[in-house]
C-alpha cells in the first residue's frame, strides 16, 4: 500500500486483529469504494472469455480480475500476520471476507444491537435543542447503515418524529397530513424552523416573588 494515500493509511494504522473487526470493516469499505474495487464483493466474476469473445467481454473480465486482485491485496495487507497467513491461500476477496464474517461476525451483530437499542431509547427532552437531538439520531442511523441494518428513509424519518416531545405534536400532524417527503437534512431544517415558532409562542414563565 502506498503510504502517501491517506485512505490506505487508515487501514495500515488500524490492522485487523480480531476485536476491532467492525471498525476495520468500515474502514475497508471506505477504501474499496474510493478505489472503485468494492463491486467485486457484490458482483459474480464474469465467465472467462473464449476465443470468440468480444472486446467488451474481455475487458469486463480483466477489469473484475484486476479489481479482485487489488481488493484481496488491500484486505491481506491490512491484517495481523496470523490472519494474513491464514487467509493467503484463499482465491478471492469475497472468500476472505466471508470467512472473516464467520470468525468475527458476532461483533457486528452485537454492535448493531447496541446501536439499535441506543436509537430506540433516545428521546428529546422538552426544551432541549432539536438540532442536537436530530444530529444524534442521524449519527446512530448512519452507524446502523454502516453495520448493514437496512432501515428505509421513511422509517428513519418516522423514528425521529416519534422521539420528539409534545411541543412538536403539530409538526408531526402537518407532516403526516401533507404527506411530506423530506430527506433527513431537510427534516432537520424544518424542525429548526418549527422550534423557533414553538419558542416564540411559548407562554411567559411566571416568576414568583415572595412578599
Beta strands, then each sheet from edge to edge (+ up, - down):
end
